[in-house]
Amino acid sequence: MNSKTDTLAARRAALVERCADQRAQVAYGYASLASPAALGTIPAVMVEHRKTALVAAGVAAGLFIFRPKWAVGIATGAMSAYQLARRLLPVLRWKGFEVH
């Protein structure tokens, strides 16, 4: 019976150590995902300047509600410029802007 108790205590100690390792791995994974550097450039800036981004989004929404022609014109122009850049920049061999 004493050997059985020792075996159970050894198994319990191994399981406790394994759980501690898993907790450390989860904590490291969460910390790396939660850091703004892991998000990328634009989301990191948005997280840092959250209040300013919300104000800008509110102003844009207000302009869109009260002056929809102006907002639609800007959106259409931006899409046209983006499509032109997608077609033109790979022809000019601009690195980092390839169309896939």
Helices and strands as residue ranges (DSSP letters): H 2-34, H 36-39, H 41-48, H 50-66, H 68-91
